């Protein structure tokens, strides 16, 4: 399935799951409010952030109550200032309150991913190095978080185990050598990218000789990364991985590698503090 089609399906499925999880057979507390009571509800961020999750919230309220209108004052990927109202909902008060938590849970998580990614991308400014995510995503939110990374200016490494080869230590051991593993990958799907994870210069040389498209330098020191860049001479894309955080990111980039991958973009995400306030009329 094409990525965009898969993402659209994921948006529909996740909206349904979020409502089933939170609303279940019905919101009993919302029944305290008259069925005819109408309201507006601005949503604000209490901290600076990068917005992500618009399509999910649209779909969630479409499923919950199509009479609810949503007026967005920002788009996915936009920077938000602390205190900014970026969304206003209007419709039956019951529906606004019923959908509130499911919508904010999704928005705060995806915006958290996009915000951290943008922070890392800003730290790389001027280096020309691409920031990549990993498969270390929150369970059930793979495509959503991968999308959030792109909203923050980052790039997707691979979506799953199906769209690129990543040959690691155990694959090499099972195949007998790096050369054998790369050859087998080419025989299986020549059109897909082949990446080899290496821990030593000897393994780097083997990966280059085998014709790997990408070589992942696993926990190389800064000096060793610089030497790996010199040895590679542009024959393959070099990806740095391991011990990547905001303190080390820039210095790793300055070694000359082509890209840096970080699991922290998705697995260590901090939710953005969002708030919705109901205004009856």
C-alpha positions in Angstrom: 0.0 0.0 0.0 1.2 3.5 -0.9 2.3 5.5 2.2 -0.3 8.2 1.7 -3.1 5.7 1.4 -1.8 3.9 4.4 -1.7 7.1 6.4 -5.3 8.0 5.4 -6.5 4.6 6.5 -4.5 5.0 9.8 -6.2 8.4 10.5 -9.6 6.8 10.1 -8.8 3.7 12.2 -7.1 5.7 15.0 -10.0 8.1 15.3 -12.3 5.2 15.7 -10.0 3.5 18.2 -9.7 6.7 20.3 -13.4 7.2 20.5 -14.0 3.5 21.4 -11.3 3.7 24.1 -12.6 6.9 25.8 -16.3 7.1 25.0 -17.2 3.4 24.9 -21.0 2.9 25.1 -21.5 6.6 25.9 -20.4 9.7 27.9 -22.4 9.6 31.0 -21.1 12.9 32.4 -22.0 14.8 29.3 -25.7 13.8 29.9 -25.6 16.4 32.7 -25.8 19.0 30.0 -28.9 19.7 28.0 -28.9 18.1 24.6 -29.8 21.5 22.9 -27.0 23.5 24.7 -24.6 24.9 22.2 -21.1 26.2 22.8 -17.7 27.2 21.4 -14.4 25.9 22.7 -11.1 27.4 21.9 -8.0 25.2 22.2 -4.8 26.8 23.3 -1.2 25.6 23.8 0.4 26.6 27.1 3.9 26.3 25.6 5.7 26.9 22.3 5.1 24.0 20.0 4.9 22.7 16.4 1.4 21.7 15.5 0.6 18.2 14.3 -2.6 16.1 14.1 -5.1 18.3 12.3 -6.5 15.5 10.1 -6.9 13.1 13.1 -9.0 15.7 15.1 -11.1 16.5 12.0 -11.8 12.8 11.5 -12.5 12.2 15.2 -15.2 14.9 15.4 -16.6 13.9 12.0 -17.3 10.5 13.5 -18.5 11.7 16.8 -20.8 14.5 15.6 -20.7 15.9 12.1 -22.5 19.1 13.2 -19.4 20.2 15.1 -17.5 22.8 13.2 -13.7 23.2 13.5 -11.9 26.4 12.6 -8.1 25.9 12.5 -5.9 29.0 12.9 -2.7 27.0 12.2 -1.7 24.0 10.0 0.4 21.0 10.6 4.1 22.0 10.8 3.3 25.6 12.0 5.1 27.0 15.0 2.7 27.9 17.9 3.5 30.5 20.6 2.6 29.8 24.2 -0.9 31.0 24.9 -1.9 30.8 21.3 -5.5 29.7 20.4 -5.0 27.5 17.3 -8.4 25.8 17.1 -11.9 26.8 17.8 -14.7 24.2 17.9 -18.4 25.0 17.8 -21.4 22.8 18.2 -23.4 20.9 20.8 -21.7 21.2 24.2 -22.1 17.5 24.9 -20.2 16.6 21.7 -17.4 19.1 22.4 -16.8 17.7 25.9 -17.1 14.1 24.8 -14.4 14.5 22.1 -12.1 16.8 24.1 -9.8 14.2 25.7 -9.4 11.9 22.7 -8.6 14.9 20.5 -6.2 16.5 22.9 -4.4 13.3 23.7 -3.7 12.8 20.0 -2.7 16.4 19.4 -0.4 16.7 22.4 1.5 13.5 21.5 1.9 14.2 17.8 2.7 17.9 18.4 5.3 16.7 21.0 7.0 14.6 18.3 6.9 17.4 15.8 8.2 19.9 18.3 11.2 17.8 19.4 12.0 17.1 15.8 12.0 20.8 14.9 14.3 21.5 17.9 16.8 19.0 16.6 16.5 20.2 13.0 17.2 23.7 14.2 20.3 22.5 16.0 21.5 21.1 12.6 20.9 24.3 10.7 23.6 25.0 8.2 25.2 21.6 8.3 23.3 20.0 5.5 22.9 16.8 7.6 19.5 15.1 7.5 17.7 14.1 10.7 16.1 10.6 10.6 13.7 8.9 12.8 13.7 5.2 13.7 11.2 2.4 14.3 11.3 3.2 18.1 7.8 4.6 18.0 4.9 4.4 20.5 2.9 1.2 19.9 0.1 1.8 17.5 1.3 5.2 16.4 3.9 4.3 13.9 2.6 6.1 10.8 1.2 9.0 12.9 4.6 9.7 14.6 6.5 9.2 11.3 4.2 11.9 9.8 4.8 14.1 12.8 8.6 13.8 12.3 8.1 15.2 8.7 6.0 18.1 10.1 9.0 19.0 12.3 11.3 19.0 9.4 12.8 15.6 9.8 12.9 12.6 7.5 11.6 9.1 7.7 14.3 6.3 7.9 12.1 3.4 6.9 8.4 2.9 7.8 8.8 -0.7 8.8 10.5 -4.0 8.1 9.1 -4.1 4.5 10.4 -1.0 2.7 14.2 -1.2 3.0 16.9 -3.6 4.1 18.8 -2.9 7.3 21.4 -5.6 7.8 22.6 -5.9 11.4 24.9 -8.1 13.4 22.6 -11.1 13.7 21.6 -11.0 10.0 25.3 -11.0 9.1 26.0 -13.9 11.4 23.1 -15.9 9.9 24.2 -15.2 6.3 27.9 -15.8 6.9 29.3 -12.4 5.9 28.4 -8.9 5.0 29.0 -9.6 1.3 26.7 -12.6 1.4 23.9 -10.6 3.2 24.1 -7.7 0.7 24.1 -10.1 -2.2 21.0 -11.9 -0.9 19.2 -8.6 -0.3 19.9 -7.6 -3.9 18.5 -10.9 -5.1 15.3 -10.5 -3.1 14.5 -6.9 -4.0 17.0 -5.1 -6.1 14.8 -1.9 -6.1 15.0 -1.4 -2.4 17.8 0.4 -0.5 20.3 -1.8 1.3 21.8 -0.5 4.6 24.4 -2.2 6.7 25.1 -1.5 10.3 28.8 -1.6 11.2 30.8 -1.3 14.4 34.4 -1.4 13.1 36.4 0.0 10.2 36.9 -3.6 8.9 33.1 -4.0 8.7 32.8 -0.6 7.0 35.3 -1.6 4.4 33.4 -4.9 3.8 30.1 -3.0 3.5 31.5 -0.6 1.0 33.1 -3.4 -1.0 29.7 -5.3 -1.0 28.0 -2.2 -2.5 25.8 -1.1 0.4 23.7 2.0 -0.4 23.8 3.2 3.2 26.2 2.4 6.1 25.1 3.0 9.6 28.0 3.9 11.9 26.9 2.3 15.2 28.3 4.2 18.3 31.4 5.4 16.5 33.5 8.0 18.3 33.7 11.5 16.7 37.2 10.8 15.5 36.2 7.4 14.0 33.2 9.1 12.3 35.6 11.5 10.6 37.8 8.7 9.5 34.8 6.8 8.2 33.8 9.8 6.1 37.4 9.9 4.7 37.4 6.2 3.9 34.0 6.2 2.4 34.7 9.1 0.0 31.1 9.3 -1.1 30.7 5.7 -2.1 27.8 5.3 0.2 25.5 7.4 2.4 26.8 7.5 6.0 24.3 7.4 8.9 25.4 8.1 12.4 23.5 6.3 15.2 23.9 5.9 18.9 24.4 8.4 21.8 22.5 11.1 19.9 20.9 13.9 21.9 20.7 17.6 21.7 24.1 18.0 23.3 25.9 15.8 20.8 23.8 16.3 17.7 25.7 19.3 16.2 29.2 17.8 16.9 28.2 14.6 15.2 26.9 16.5 12.2 30.2 18.3 11.9 32.1 15.1 11.3 30.8 15.0 7.8 28.3 12.2 8.0 25.2 12.5 5.7 22.5 11.8 8.2 21.8 11.2 11.9 19.1 8.9 13.2 17.6 9.4 16.7 15.0 7.2 18.5 14.5 10.1 20.9 12.3 11.9 18.4 9.5 9.3 18.9 10.1 7.1 21.9 11.0 9.8 24.4 8.3 12.3 23.3 7.0 14.8 25.8 3.4 15.7 25.3 2.6 19.4 24.7 0.4 21.1 27.3 -2.9 21.9 25.6 -6.2 23.2 27.1 -9.8 23.5 25.9 -12.3 25.9 27.5 -16.0 25.6 26.9 -18.0 28.8 26.4 -21.8 28.2 26.4 -24.2 30.4 24.4 
